[in-house]
Amino acid sequence: MKILGVIIFLAGMFVFSTGFVFLDLASLPLKNDLYSLDVLGFFNNMFSLDPRTASFQSILSALFILMGCFICFAGTILMRNDDGPI
């Protein structure tokens, strides 16, 4: 169970960190900011430039971050769970 807990915790940390990247990219029109890097420019095409849609995508990205927190918490519970001497 501890290995499964570590794997779930790492998956939650991945979801958490990608949620922050998505939040940053989704809120670009709200900040009046554009990235000039090629990698972030590619991902910038996946998000809307309309402020209403960008705010909705920012809310969804924040929920993605919250989901990552819950997944990390579930992983820590599995790591702490003691199955006994089996």
Protein Blocks (a to p, Z undefined) as FASTA:
>chain_A
ZZmmmmmmmmmmmmmmmmmmmmmmmmmmmnopacfbfklmmmmmmpcfbfklmmmmmmmm
mmmmmmmmmmmmmmmmmmmpcgbjZZ
